Amino acid sequence: MDSLRSYIEYTGDETWRSNLIKGLAFYKAHFFEENGCPKYYHDRRYPIDSQCAAQSIETLATFSQDDPACGELAVRAARWTIENMQGSDGHFFYRIYPLMKAKTPMLHWAQATMYKALALLLELFREKATLPSGKVASFAKVI
């Protein structure tokens, strides 16, 4: 979706805009639990993956410029991820499975992508005059 959005933005070709809108609606409706937990698959919870969580936050933050609901969902996903996938030393876990957490720090699969996504989310909301329901302000304190 990010690539299609960029294509439309940089070329001005609106041919695929309706597909992008439908895809985003499906994504928001099926790839997140109510509490913000990002899902790897649209129809089941596990595995919960840090790379997937990071991409979810980044995608939603980017789309929040056009769809404020994406910003709220990005904050919920970020908060859930911080509360459930971040160790006390600050690193993000690789994956959560039904019976265990893979907590090994992996630079590519969790750390770099997650910090990029969280930085983008924070940057986008700091640029706006208003923060959505005060959630980003409390989120900023978490990181």
C-alpha positions in Angstrom: 0.0 0.0 0.0 2.9 2.4 0.8 4.3 1.9 -2.7 1.0 2.4 -4.4 0.4 5.5 -2.4 3.9 6.8 -3.4 3.2 5.9 -7.1 0.0 7.9 -7.1 1.5 10.8 -5.2 4.6 11.2 -7.4 3.1 10.4 -10.8 -0.4 12.0 -10.4 -1.8 8.8 -12.0 -5.1 8.2 -10.1 -6.0 5.0 -11.9 -5.4 2.8 -8.8 -6.7 5.2 -6.1 -10.0 3.2 -5.6 -7.9 0.0 -5.1 -5.7 1.8 -2.5 -8.8 3.0 -0.6 -10.3 -0.5 -0.6 -7.0 -2.0 0.4 -6.6 0.4 3.3 -10.1 -0.2 4.6 -9.5 -4.0 4.5 -6.1 -3.5 6.2 -7.6 -1.5 9.1 -10.5 -3.8 9.5 -8.7 -7.1 9.4 -5.0 -6.7 10.5 -5.5 -5.3 14.0 -7.1 -6.5 17.1 -9.3 -4.1 19.1 -6.4 -3.4 21.5 -4.1 -2.4 18.7 -2.2 -5.7 18.4 -1.0 -5.9 14.8 -1.6 -9.2 13.0 0.7 -11.0 10.6 -2.3 -12.6 8.9 -5.7 -11.2 8.3 -7.5 -14.2 9.8 -5.4 -15.3 12.8 -3.4 -13.8 15.6 -0.1 -15.7 15.6 2.7 -15.2 15.0 2.9 -11.6 16.3 6.0 -10.2 14.6 8.0 -7.1 15.4 8.8 -6.4 11.7 5.1 -6.6 11.0 4.3 -4.3 13.9 6.9 -1.8 12.8 5.6 -1.8 9.2 2.0 -1.4 10.5 3.0 1.6 12.5 4.9 3.2 9.6 2.1 2.5 7.1 -0.6 3.9 9.4 1.5 6.9 10.3 2.0 7.7 6.6 -1.7 7.3 5.7 -2.7 9.4 8.7 -2.0 12.4 6.7 -5.1 11.6 4.6 -7.1 9.5 7.1 -7.0 10.5 10.8 -8.3 7.1 11.9 -5.0 5.7 10.7 -3.2 7.9 13.2 -5.3 6.7 16.1 -4.7 3.1 15.0 -1.0 3.7 14.6 -0.8 5.0 18.2 -2.8 2.0 19.5 -0.5 -0.4 17.6 2.6 1.4 18.9 1.4 1.4 22.4 0.5 -2.3 22.3 3.9 -3.1 20.8 5.8 -1.2 23.4 3.8 -2.8 26.2 4.0 -6.3 24.9 7.1 -6.6 22.7 9.7 -4.4 24.3 12.1 -5.7 26.9 13.1 -3.8 30.0 16.4 -3.0 28.4 14.6 -1.3 25.5 15.0 -3.9 22.7 12.0 -5.2 20.8 11.3 -9.0 20.8 11.4 -10.8 17.4 8.1 -12.7 17.7 5.4 -13.8 20.0 4.1 -17.3 19.5 1.1 -18.9 21.3 3.3 -20.5 23.9 6.5 -18.4 24.0 8.2 -15.1 23.1 11.3 -15.1 21.0 13.1 -12.3 22.8 16.5 -12.4 21.0 17.5 -8.9 20.0 17.9 -8.8 16.2 19.1 -5.5 14.7 17.3 -5.9 11.3 14.1 -7.7 12.3 13.1 -5.6 15.3 15.3 -2.8 16.4 16.0 -0.7 13.3 12.5 -1.1 11.8 10.7 -0.4 15.0 12.7 2.7 15.9 12.2 4.0 12.4 8.4 3.5 12.6 8.2 5.0 16.1 10.3 8.0 15.0 8.1 8.6 11.9 4.9 8.4 14.0 6.2 10.8 16.6 7.5 13.2 13.8 4.2 13.2 12.0 2.2 14.0 15.1 4.6 16.7 16.3 4.2 18.5 13.0 0.4 18.8 13.5 -1.1 21.5 15.5 -3.3 19.1 17.4 -2.6 15.7 18.8 -5.3 13.0 18.5 -7.1 12.7 21.8 -3.9 13.3 23.7 -2.6 9.8 22.9 0.5 10.8 21.1 1.6 13.1 24.0 1.5 10.2 26.4 3.0 7.9 23.7 6.0 10.3 23.4 6.7 9.9 27.1 6.9 6.1 26.6 9.7 6.4 24.1 
